[in-house]
């Protein structure tokens, strides 16, 4: 591995992971644990529970829903599914690609602290790279090295095939795993079924990485707006109230649609903006995961 990869990992360990230790109490490094297969007990259903764990026989006898509990493994296999498509690319340390890289390295390091195995899938339409799951800091260094390398350039005018990315994850993760999908979820429509199928077998966490400008257009006068995936450019007046109102309505509809899709697929969804402190983002993910698993 290169010296640059080691420097990046050391910087994140110092700037993010050491600060994270001071922000969370308890074993946050084992928030995501193995699913286990040994039946333990049943208990009353709560709205946060996975409906796939409902025990229908007990539910029928008690006339109210109950879920089965299982003995959890101490280790797990985790996969990081990383969207490296054109819409994720940026410039400088505050682009979506830089946020994805740093967040992926931090998640990998957190997951490997207790011996968990972590693998990764680096995806764009034409180039896919699979890093088999392994344990230890050397595995995180390998991932850091792969992410530090420039992403291959894709053909202009194409949009991301998110369905293919999710199908690749399903085909690669053979045993039940934790699958963390880091993407802006901008791409061809029709990927919802692939997400639901992936979630049916694995515990899936969707981490949507967003540029704040995608949520609210800054008022900068006449600007050129470019579609990051197709390269199409358009000159617009960013101060036009009609344009701003239409874009706000489209953003609300998109956010609502994505939230509904994630919920319907049984996927834990998080949104991380490029201007968010990574410690705050990780703390929020851990705390929301704890509430969900309870």
Rosetta silent file (secondary structure, phi, psi, omega in degrees, C-alpha in Angstrom):
SEQUENCE: XXXXXXXXXXXXXXXXXXXXXXXXXXXXXXXXXXXXXXXXXXXXXXXXXXXXXXXXXXXXXXXXXXXXXXXXXXXXXXXXXXXXXXXXXXXXXXXXXXXXXXXXXXXXXXXXXXXXXXXXXXXXXXXXXXXXXXXXXXXXXXXXXXXXXXXXXXXXXXXXXXXXXXXXXXXXXXXXXXXXXXXXXXXXXXXXXXXXXXXXXXXXXXXXXXXXXXXXXXXXXXXXXXXXXXXXXXXXXXXXXXXXXXXXXXXXXXXXXXXXXXXXXXXXXXXXXXXXXXXXXXXXXXXXXXXXXX
SCORE:     score description
SCORE:     0.000 S_00000001
   1 L     0.000  151.934 -175.562    0.000    0.000    0.000 S_00000001
   2 L   -80.448  161.213  176.761    1.156    3.529   -0.694 S_00000001
   3 H   -64.271  -33.263  179.122    2.311    6.058    1.852 S_00000001
   4 H   -62.692  -39.519  178.303   -0.570    8.311    0.790 S_00000001
   5 H   -63.508  -43.252  179.392   -3.090    5.621    1.759 S_00000001
   6 H   -63.779  -40.300  179.260   -1.480    5.214    5.161 S_00000001
   7 H   -64.512  -40.997  179.073   -1.505    8.993    5.712 S_00000001
   8 H   -63.340  -45.599  179.678   -5.192    9.203    4.821 S_00000001
   9 H   -63.487  -43.162  178.713   -6.102    6.380    7.198 S_00000001
  10 H   -62.328  -39.836  179.891   -4.004    7.870   10.016 S_00000001
  11 H   -63.270  -43.593 -179.599   -5.621   11.280    9.487 S_00000001
  12 H   -68.806  -37.339  176.580   -9.114    9.811    9.682 S_00000001
  13 H   -61.291  -38.687 -177.603   -8.208    7.725   12.738 S_00000001
  14 H   -79.198  -46.207 -172.402   -6.959   10.872   14.458 S_00000001
  15 H   -82.185  -27.712 -174.725   -9.521   13.426   13.257 S_00000001
  16 H  -113.163  -58.241 -170.695  -12.650   11.272   13.230 S_00000001
  17 H   -68.798  -36.187  176.940  -12.378    7.970   15.078 S_00000001
  18 H   -67.325  -37.657  176.563  -10.620    9.338   18.176 S_00000001
  19 H   -68.657  -32.693  179.741  -13.245   12.070   18.440 S_00000001
  20 H   -64.124  -36.331  177.701  -15.971    9.495   17.988 S_00000001
  21 H   -57.462  -33.003 -178.687  -14.762    7.660   21.099 S_00000001
  22 H   -84.863   -7.960 -176.717  -15.519   10.790   23.109 S_00000001
  23 H  -101.661  -19.716 -177.039  -18.993   11.274   21.654 S_00000001
  24 L  -123.691  142.201  175.083  -20.534    7.859   22.231 S_00000001
  25 L  -102.685  148.987  177.098  -20.837    5.732   25.319 S_00000001
  26 L    89.859 -173.726 -173.706  -20.862    1.959   25.212 S_00000001
  27 L   -84.150   67.855 -177.524  -19.772   -0.516   22.579 S_00000001
  28 H   -65.598  -18.047 -179.331  -20.501    1.524   19.484 S_00000001
  29 H   -74.827  -10.167  177.604  -18.047   -0.601   17.555 S_00000001
  30 H  -118.628   29.457  176.354  -20.464   -3.510   17.779 S_00000001
  31 L   -60.819  -43.520  175.574  -23.653   -1.665   16.833 S_00000001
  32 L   -95.766  115.648 -177.300  -23.868   -3.812   13.721 S_00000001
  33 L  -122.909  169.444  179.529  -23.583   -7.450   14.730 S_00000001
  34 L   -63.612  152.995 -175.933  -24.073  -10.792   13.099 S_00000001
  35 L   -75.110  -32.666 -178.140  -27.615  -11.973   12.534 S_00000001
  36 L    71.181  160.978 -179.363  -27.169  -15.388   14.158 S_00000001
  37 L  -127.263   -7.686 -175.222  -29.317  -18.421   13.461 S_00000001
  38 E   -87.063  122.188  178.116  -30.159  -19.797   16.925 S_00000001
  39 E   -65.449  136.656 -177.774  -33.713  -19.118   18.083 S_00000001
  40 E  -115.234  -52.723 -172.854  -33.797  -17.481   21.517 S_00000001
  41 E  -168.316  176.682  170.798  -37.274  -16.212   22.438 S_00000001
  42 E  -122.257  154.297  176.966  -40.342  -14.303   21.259 S_00000001
  43 E  -149.731  166.624 -178.808  -41.490  -10.868   22.329 S_00000001
  44 E   -63.322  141.648  179.734  -44.206   -8.359   21.430 S_00000001
  45 L   -70.960  141.216  172.154  -43.796   -6.618   18.087 S_00000001
  46 L  -122.535  158.583 -176.127  -42.836   -2.931   18.007 S_00000001
  47 L   -59.198  -21.354 -179.145  -43.010   -0.592   14.972 S_00000001
  48 L   -82.970   -8.839 -175.081  -39.200   -0.629   14.636 S_00000001
  49 L   -75.566  154.349  175.404  -39.037   -4.420   14.203 S_00000001
  50 L   -76.756  122.874 -176.996  -38.364   -6.200   10.928 S_00000001
  51 H   -64.382  -18.891  178.875  -41.657   -7.744    9.786 S_00000001
  52 H   -67.475  -16.402 -178.258  -39.701  -10.726    8.438 S_00000001
  53 H   -95.693    5.513  178.970  -39.135  -11.804   12.076 S_00000001
  54 E   -65.948  131.683  174.214  -42.838  -12.029   12.957 S_00000001
  55 L   -92.049  103.566 -172.352  -43.756  -15.433   14.402 S_00000001
  56 H   -71.120  -28.952  178.016  -47.128  -16.022   12.775 S_00000001
  57 H   -66.427  -48.035  178.302  -48.019  -19.061   14.900 S_00000001
  58 H   -65.654  -39.485  179.458  -47.581  -17.176   18.178 S_00000001
  59 H   -59.337  -41.933  179.993  -49.258  -14.113   16.672 S_00000001
  60 H   -66.492  -38.702 -179.330  -52.331  -16.177   15.780 S_00000001
  61 H   -70.159  -39.612 -174.476  -52.535  -17.704   19.284 S_00000001
  62 H   -90.621   -9.334  179.880  -52.040  -14.413   21.152 S_00000001
  63 L    61.379   26.865  171.453  -54.117  -12.295   18.760 S_00000001
  64 L  -156.476  152.962 -172.436  -51.353   -9.686   18.603 S_00000001
  65 L   -71.334  137.121  173.848  -48.046   -9.641   16.689 S_00000001
  66 E  -127.197  150.501  177.949  -44.940  -11.263   18.177 S_00000001
  67 E  -118.141  149.973  176.782  -41.429  -11.453   16.715 S_00000001
  68 E   -84.135  140.211  175.337  -38.809  -14.155   17.032 S_00000001
  69 E  -109.680  146.508 -177.619  -35.487  -13.275   18.649 S_00000001
  70 E  -125.771  150.510  173.703  -32.199  -14.925   17.743 S_00000001
  71 E   -69.547  124.118 -175.007  -28.867  -15.262   19.452 S_00000001
  72 L   -86.574  139.140  173.772  -26.599  -12.724   17.753 S_00000001
  73 L   -72.026  155.084  177.011  -23.131  -13.566   16.529 S_00000001
  74 L   -83.229  -19.123  179.799  -20.242  -11.455   17.746 S_00000001
  75 L  -124.247  164.319 -179.841  -18.769  -11.101   14.293 S_00000001
  76 L  -151.301  169.636  170.716  -20.228  -10.435   10.895 S_00000001
  77 E  -108.662  126.615 -179.665  -19.356   -9.951    7.269 S_00000001
  78 E  -117.853  142.407  175.788  -19.959   -6.424    5.994 S_00000001
  79 E  -119.868  131.796  172.315  -19.940   -5.168    2.421 S_00000001
  80 E  -100.616  115.536  178.089  -19.453   -1.546    1.413 S_00000001
  81 E  -100.118  111.771 -167.003  -21.171   -0.895   -1.921 S_00000001
  82 E  -114.753  119.318 -179.508  -19.608    2.329   -3.209 S_00000001
  83 E   -80.240  113.949 -179.084  -21.056    4.362   -6.054 S_00000001
  84 L  -111.669   27.304 -175.987  -18.179    5.731   -8.155 S_00000001
  85 L   -75.237  175.163 -174.679  -20.343    7.066  -10.982 S_00000001
  86 H   -61.613  -36.213 -177.331  -20.035   10.457  -12.648 S_00000001
  87 H   -69.700  -13.928  178.977  -22.635   12.145  -10.437 S_00000001
  88 H   -89.399   -9.016 -173.427  -20.529   11.310   -7.368 S_00000001
  89 L   -84.052  146.285  178.436  -17.430   13.058   -8.647 S_00000001
  90 L  -149.630 -166.356  178.228  -16.370   16.472   -7.442 S_00000001
  91 L  -128.448  144.362  178.563  -13.344   18.600   -6.848 S_00000001
  92 L    80.891 -171.669 -175.313  -11.494   19.267   -3.624 S_00000001
  93 L   -84.951   -3.246 -174.419  -12.102   17.767   -0.201 S_00000001
  94 L  -115.732   16.596  174.649  -15.791   18.634   -0.047 S_00000001
  95 L   -80.566  169.261 -179.709  -17.147   16.808   -3.083 S_00000001
  96 H   -64.762  -35.415  179.682  -19.437   13.797   -2.841 S_00000001
  97 H   -66.834  -39.266  178.554  -16.641   11.450   -3.871 S_00000001
  98 H   -66.332  -40.231  177.384  -14.342   12.751   -1.113 S_00000001
  99 H   -63.830  -43.330  177.515  -17.139   12.394    1.446 S_00000001
 100 H   -59.472  -46.673 -177.352  -17.846    8.848    0.243 S_00000001
 101 H   -60.158  -48.821 -176.655  -14.171    7.884    0.457 S_00000001
 102 H   -68.092  -39.050  179.153  -13.665    9.193    3.990 S_00000001
 103 H   -66.768  -40.354  179.174  -16.955    7.792    5.254 S_00000001
 104 H   -63.062  -43.077  179.567  -16.217    4.368    3.733 S_00000001
 105 H   -64.244  -42.929  179.717  -12.772    4.234    5.351 S_00000001
 106 H   -63.872  -43.904  178.293  -14.186    5.241    8.744 S_00000001
 107 H   -62.697  -42.095  178.859  -16.972    2.639    8.535 S_00000001
 108 H   -61.701  -41.982 -179.104  -14.486   -0.052    7.512 S_00000001
 109 H   -68.034  -40.548  177.292  -12.210    0.810   10.437 S_00000001
 110 H   -61.725  -42.934 -176.331  -15.090    0.812   12.917 S_00000001
 111 H   -71.257  -28.826 -177.459  -16.318   -2.546   11.659 S_00000001
 112 H   -88.410   -5.419 -178.659  -12.879   -4.203   11.752 S_00000001
 113 L   -55.921  -40.662 -175.483  -12.042   -3.159   15.331 S_00000001
 114 L  -103.566   22.988  175.834  -13.577   -6.351   16.744 S_00000001
 115 L    88.509    9.839  176.393  -12.498   -8.750   14.013 S_00000001
 116 L   -69.228  149.691  179.155  -15.400   -8.296   11.620 S_00000001
 117 E   -93.199  131.575 -178.037  -14.721   -9.035    7.960 S_00000001
 118 E  -125.978  129.803  172.519  -15.227   -6.141    5.543 S_00000001
 119 E  -122.275  173.864 -177.556  -15.318   -6.257    1.759 S_00000001
 120 E  -146.781  149.659  172.854  -16.128   -3.618   -0.824 S_00000001
 121 E  -123.628  116.082  177.008  -17.652   -3.201   -4.266 S_00000001
 122 E  -100.160  119.846 -167.799  -16.517   -0.138   -6.218 S_00000001
 123 E  -128.148  132.453  151.998  -19.030    0.440   -8.996 S_00000001
 124 L  -137.923 -179.680 -170.559  -19.666    2.501  -12.056 S_00000001
 125 L   -58.263  -38.912 -172.816  -21.380    1.388  -15.247 S_00000001
 126 L  -103.736  -19.355 -174.279  -18.277    0.127  -17.027 S_00000001
 127 L  -129.127  124.720  175.574  -15.839   -0.613  -14.200 S_00000001
 128 E  -127.153  137.214  179.305  -16.444   -2.737  -11.122 S_00000001
 129 E  -128.203  123.606  179.850  -13.860   -3.634   -8.517 S_00000001
 130 E  -109.946  125.478  175.145  -14.563   -6.233   -5.821 S_00000001
 131 E  -106.247  110.598 -177.352  -12.391   -6.371   -2.702 S_00000001
 132 E   -59.711  147.709 -177.264  -13.029   -9.710   -0.921 S_00000001
 133 E   -68.558  133.180  175.258  -13.908   -9.417    2.781 S_00000001
 134 E  -146.512  172.759 -179.616  -11.064   -9.694    5.274 S_00000001
 135 L  -104.393  171.214  167.687  -10.287   -8.453    8.755 S_00000001
 136 L    91.320  166.994 -178.466   -7.712   -6.082   10.164 S_00000001
 137 H   -67.297  -30.995  178.747   -6.149   -2.715    9.512 S_00000001
 138 H   -62.341  -34.550  177.656   -4.367   -3.995    6.400 S_00000001
 139 H   -66.671  -39.905  177.965   -7.760   -4.588    4.790 S_00000001
 140 H   -65.900  -37.357  176.590   -8.776   -1.010    5.554 S_00000001
 141 H   -63.523  -39.505  178.619   -5.487    0.176    4.061 S_00000001
 142 H   -62.602  -44.275  177.543   -6.212   -1.809    0.913 S_00000001
 143 H   -62.764  -42.689  178.972   -9.626   -0.178    0.616 S_00000001
 144 H   -59.692  -41.699  178.961   -8.079    3.235    1.260 S_00000001
 145 H   -62.947  -43.264  179.663   -5.565    2.625   -1.510 S_00000001
 146 H   -64.353  -40.063 -178.691   -8.291    1.647   -3.984 S_00000001
 147 H   -73.450  -28.200 -179.109  -10.369    4.708   -3.125 S_00000001
 148 H   -73.319  -20.045  178.591   -7.358    7.003   -3.312 S_00000001
 149 L   -76.286  145.719  179.039   -6.782    5.999   -6.936 S_00000001
 150 L   -59.095  137.047  177.706   -8.599    8.119   -9.574 S_00000001
 151 L   -70.146  139.824  178.017  -11.931    6.661  -10.585 S_00000001
 152 L   -59.890  145.182  178.790  -12.035    5.443  -14.202 S_00000001
 153 L   -80.004  137.020  178.998  -13.777    7.818  -16.590 S_00000001
 154 L  -103.895  166.908 -179.810  -17.109    6.685  -17.976 S_00000001
 155 L   -66.469  137.836  176.436  -18.755    7.576  -21.260 S_00000001
 156 L   -67.609  150.824  177.340  -20.488   10.935  -21.306 S_00000001
 157 L    87.114    2.779  178.462  -24.247   10.884  -21.675 S_00000001
 158 L  -108.999  146.009  176.934  -24.843    7.758  -19.591 S_00000001
 159 L  -106.045  160.485 -174.223  -26.633    7.597  -16.255 S_00000001
 160 L   -69.808  132.991  175.815  -25.835    5.250  -13.407 S_00000001
 161 L   -89.862   83.619 -177.813  -27.412    1.802  -13.527 S_00000001
 162 H   -63.760  -33.436  178.617  -28.250    1.576   -9.842 S_00000001
 163 H   -61.936  -41.654  178.314  -30.164   -1.650  -10.397 S_00000001
 164 H   -64.903  -37.602  178.467  -27.018   -3.296  -11.798 S_00000001
 165 H   -62.644  -43.786 -178.634  -25.023   -2.057   -8.802 S_00000001
 166 H   -71.996  -35.276  176.343  -27.502   -3.582   -6.354 S_00000001
 167 H   -66.413  -38.123  176.782  -27.732   -6.837   -8.324 S_00000001
 168 H   -62.231  -40.649  177.710  -23.938   -7.082   -8.265 S_00000001
 169 H   -62.423  -42.444  179.757  -24.022   -6.661   -4.483 S_00000001
 170 H   -64.832  -38.163 -179.320  -26.628   -9.421   -4.177 S_00000001
 171 H   -74.475  -28.158 -176.224  -24.593  -11.774   -6.371 S_00000001
 172 H   -83.431  -41.110 -178.698  -21.332  -11.018   -4.550 S_00000001
 173 L   -82.441   95.999 -174.249  -22.531  -11.292   -0.940 S_00000001
 174 L   -74.044  -48.367 -179.619  -23.182  -15.030   -0.728 S_00000001
 175 L   -94.295  162.244 -179.523  -23.922  -15.376    2.980 S_00000001
 176 L   -58.368  129.334 -172.854  -26.187  -13.114    4.999 S_00000001
 177 L  -141.549  169.527  166.369  -24.257   -9.896    5.569 S_00000001
 178 E   -89.478  124.123 -178.583  -24.490   -6.284    6.526 S_00000001
 179 E  -118.301  116.121  177.575  -24.564   -4.301    3.269 S_00000001
 180 E  -105.945  116.475 -178.127  -23.917   -0.561    3.423 S_00000001
 181 E  -100.725  114.453  179.269  -24.747    1.210    0.161 S_00000001
 182 E  -106.368  112.176 -173.308  -23.041    4.602   -0.183 S_00000001
 183 E  -162.454  163.209  170.052  -24.499    6.514   -3.117 S_00000001
 184 L   -89.725   -5.970 -179.755  -26.382    9.634   -4.124 S_00000001
 185 L    55.330   37.347  171.723  -29.033    7.326   -5.649 S_00000001
 186 L  -104.579  120.228 -178.491  -29.063    9.398   -8.837 S_00000001
 187 L   173.963 -163.419  179.913  -29.411    7.178  -11.875 S_00000001
 188 L   -61.428  142.056  176.417  -31.705    5.158  -14.066 S_00000001
 189 L   -70.686  169.162  175.207  -35.170    4.511  -12.590 S_00000001
 190 L    93.107   15.106 -178.384  -36.391    1.046  -11.723 S_00000001
 191 L   -90.628   -4.648 -173.958  -33.836    0.102   -9.051 S_00000001
 192 H   -62.248  -39.764 -179.626  -36.386   -0.215   -6.241 S_00000001
 193 H   -65.775  -39.703  179.074  -37.048   -3.922   -6.840 S_00000001
 194 H   -63.680  -36.832  176.792  -33.313   -4.707   -6.785 S_00000001
 195 H   -65.792  -43.708  179.790  -33.017   -2.915   -3.448 S_00000001
 196 H   -62.955  -40.459  178.589  -35.951   -4.854   -2.012 S_00000001
 197 H   -65.848  -39.695  177.138  -34.458   -8.168   -3.181 S_00000001
 198 H   -63.665  -41.730 -179.172  -31.093   -7.275   -1.636 S_00000001
 199 H   -69.623  -24.914 -179.615  -32.803   -6.345    1.629 S_00000001
 200 H   -64.031  -31.179 -177.110  -34.744   -9.597    1.665 S_00000001
 201 H  -102.423  -29.718 -172.722  -31.536  -11.561    2.257 S_00000001
 202 L  -122.968  161.528  168.909  -29.240   -9.028    3.946 S_00000001
 203 E   -82.925  116.396 -173.393  -29.377   -6.236    6.480 S_00000001
 204 E  -111.690  132.601  174.072  -29.104   -3.188    4.235 S_00000001
 205 E  -120.858  122.630  179.343  -28.165    0.333    5.287 S_00000001
 206 E  -100.533  123.009  177.609  -28.462    3.062    2.647 S_00000001
 207 E  -114.293  105.816 -177.614  -26.228    6.097    3.143 S_00000001
 208 E   -91.573  122.192 -177.681  -27.226    8.781    0.666 S_00000001
 209 E  -100.836  123.919 -169.224  -24.484   11.336    0.047 S_00000001
 210 E  -131.195  137.937  169.154  -25.842   14.692   -1.053 S_00000001
 211 L   -82.457  131.803 -179.769  -24.410   18.052   -2.064 S_00000001
 212 H   -54.170  -29.400  179.155  -26.396   20.825   -0.292 S_00000001
 213 H   -65.580  -19.529  176.422  -26.822   22.533   -3.686 S_00000001
 214 H   -76.930  -19.077 -179.276  -28.941   19.537   -4.733 S_00000001
 215 H   -96.590  -31.036 -179.630  -31.382   20.320   -1.936 S_00000001
 216 L  -148.506  116.698 -178.155  -31.517   24.112   -2.283 S_00000001
 217 L   -70.119  122.279  178.504  -30.333   26.077   -5.312 S_00000001
 218 L   -69.103  145.796 -179.996  -28.138   28.993   -4.190 S_00000001
 219 L   -84.652   94.863 -176.622  -29.194   32.434   -5.455 S_00000001
 220 L  -122.342   15.487 -178.576  -26.195   33.340   -7.616 S_00000001
 221 L    79.640 -144.770  179.688  -27.895   35.021  -10.569 S_00000001
 222 E   -75.776  122.905 -179.443  -27.310   33.573  -14.036 S_00000001
 223 E  -137.395  159.422  174.830  -25.443   30.286  -13.750 S_00000001
 224 E   -98.633  121.605  178.051  -24.674   27.269  -15.899 S_00000001
 225 E  -102.962  130.162 -178.371  -26.151   24.061  -14.476 S_00000001
 226 E  -120.846  133.660  172.884  -24.626   20.786  -15.668 S_00000001
 227 L   -73.537  116.505 -174.246  -25.988   17.286  -15.342 S_00000001
 228 L   -63.549  -25.597 -176.246  -23.081   15.418  -13.750 S_00000001
 229 L   -89.435  -45.144 -175.427  -24.023   12.140  -15.429 S_00000001
 230 L   -94.864  -18.404 -177.759  -24.960   13.182  -18.975 S_00000001
 231 L    82.241    0.174  179.697  -22.886   16.379  -19.237 S_00000001
 232 L   -66.554  134.556 -177.903  -25.906   18.359  -20.487 S_00000001
 233 E  -115.460  148.801 -179.496  -25.635   22.072  -19.649 S_00000001
 234 E  -146.587  132.819  176.918  -28.338   24.685  -19.170 S_00000001
 235 E   -88.664  122.857 -177.364  -28.132   28.433  -18.481 S_00000001
 236 E  -133.452  156.564  172.931  -30.613   29.399  -15.748 S_00000001
 237 E   -94.542  102.912 -175.009  -31.445   32.386  -13.573 S_00000001
 238 L   -68.115  -13.747  178.048  -30.984   30.968  -10.073 S_00000001
 239 L   -91.789   -3.532 -179.126  -32.829   33.968   -8.592 S_00000001
 240 L   -66.063  116.712 -176.809  -36.025   33.373  -10.592 S_00000001
 241 H   -62.193  -32.414  178.690  -38.748   32.716   -7.955 S_00000001
 242 H   -67.093  -43.975  178.267  -40.743   30.502  -10.332 S_00000001
 243 H   -63.250  -44.089 -178.442  -37.705   28.350  -11.051 S_00000001
 244 H   -64.003  -40.129  178.750  -36.790   28.154   -7.372 S_00000001
 245 H   -64.505  -39.924  179.396  -40.336   27.186   -6.423 S_00000001
 246 H   -67.108  -41.197  178.904  -40.435   24.451   -9.039 S_00000001
 247 H   -65.687  -39.796  178.161  -37.078   23.062   -7.952 S_00000001
 248 H   -61.396  -40.911  178.390  -38.133   23.088   -4.284 S_00000001
 249 H   -64.832  -40.032  178.870  -41.267   21.126   -5.168 S_00000001
 250 H   -66.124  -38.749  178.189  -39.207   18.606   -7.137 S_00000001
 251 H   -64.026  -44.690  178.769  -36.759   18.210   -4.241 S_00000001
 252 H   -60.490  -43.375 -179.950  -39.610   17.596   -1.785 S_00000001
 253 H   -64.762  -40.936 -179.688  -41.168   15.021   -4.098 S_00000001
 254 H   -66.179  -45.013  179.995  -37.825   13.279   -4.610 S_00000001
 255 H   -61.948  -42.290  179.368  -37.028   13.202   -0.886 S_00000001
 256 H   -65.147  -41.750  179.534  -40.480   11.853   -0.075 S_00000001
 257 H   -65.025  -41.509  178.606  -40.242    9.223   -2.807 S_00000001
 258 H   -65.266  -42.723  179.309  -36.811    8.031   -1.679 S_00000001
 259 H   -61.324  -40.841  179.720  -37.928    7.815    1.958 S_00000001
 260 H   -66.765  -40.403  179.382  -40.965    5.762    0.935 S_00000001
 261 H   -62.477  -46.014 -179.794  -38.839    3.453   -1.222 S_00000001
 262 H   -62.825  -44.052 -179.162  -36.355    2.818    1.593 S_00000001
 263 H   -64.656  -42.684 -179.306  -39.109    2.201    4.118 S_00000001
 264 H   -64.011  -32.664  179.583  -40.989   -0.157    1.813 S_00000001
 265 L   -83.823   -3.701 -178.168  -37.797   -2.168    1.238 S_00000001
 266 L    71.196   32.245 -175.170  -37.109   -2.362    4.997 S_00000001
 267 L  -104.605  133.131  172.357  -33.847   -0.455    4.583 S_00000001
 268 E   -74.024  122.990 -174.012  -32.307    1.793    7.231 S_00000001
 269 E  -117.200  135.610  176.918  -31.695    5.095    5.420 S_00000001
 270 E  -130.859  149.366  175.448  -29.351    7.930    6.339 S_00000001
 271 E  -120.071  127.704 -179.949  -28.543   11.175    4.549 S_00000001
 272 E  -123.210  120.299  176.816  -25.079   12.712    4.768 S_00000001
 273 E   -90.425  156.645 -174.261  -24.392   16.076    3.153 S_00000001
 274 L   -68.031  -16.113  177.932  -20.922   17.015    1.975 S_00000001
 275 L   -98.380    8.044  179.330  -20.719   19.851    4.514 S_00000001
 276 L   -83.350  138.171  172.598  -21.545   17.581    7.482 S_00000001
 277 L   -65.903  131.853 -176.127  -18.837   16.784   10.018 S_00000001
 278 H   -61.707  -33.731  177.723  -18.114   13.062    9.717 S_00000001
 279 H   -62.257  -46.024  178.468  -18.195   12.595   13.483 S_00000001
 280 H   -61.005  -40.727 -179.650  -21.708   14.058   13.619 S_00000001
 281 H   -63.885  -43.929 -178.533  -22.775   11.849   10.707 S_00000001
 282 H   -69.605  -38.718  176.968  -21.414    8.672   12.320 S_00000001
 283 H   -60.864  -43.837  179.885  -22.892    9.522   15.726 S_00000001
 284 H   -64.199  -41.530  179.626  -26.296   10.014   14.113 S_00000001
 285 H   -62.923  -43.482 -178.539  -26.010    6.728   12.206 S_00000001
 286 H   -66.059  -45.415 -177.620  -25.029    4.794   15.334 S_00000001
 287 H   -66.977  -40.430  178.516  -27.766    6.287   17.500 S_00000001
 288 H   -68.488  -33.362  176.900  -30.476    5.776   14.898 S_00000001
 289 H   -66.909  -40.983  177.863  -29.284    2.202   14.395 S_00000001
 290 H   -60.386  -44.898  179.369  -29.495    1.567   18.131 S_00000001
 291 H   -62.752  -38.893 -178.912  -33.076    2.867   18.239 S_00000001
 292 H   -67.000  -42.999 -177.738  -33.985    0.723   15.241 S_00000001
 293 H   -71.784  -25.587  175.901  -32.451   -2.459   16.660 S_00000001
 294 L   -67.731    0.000    0.000  -34.198   -1.970   19.988 S_00000001
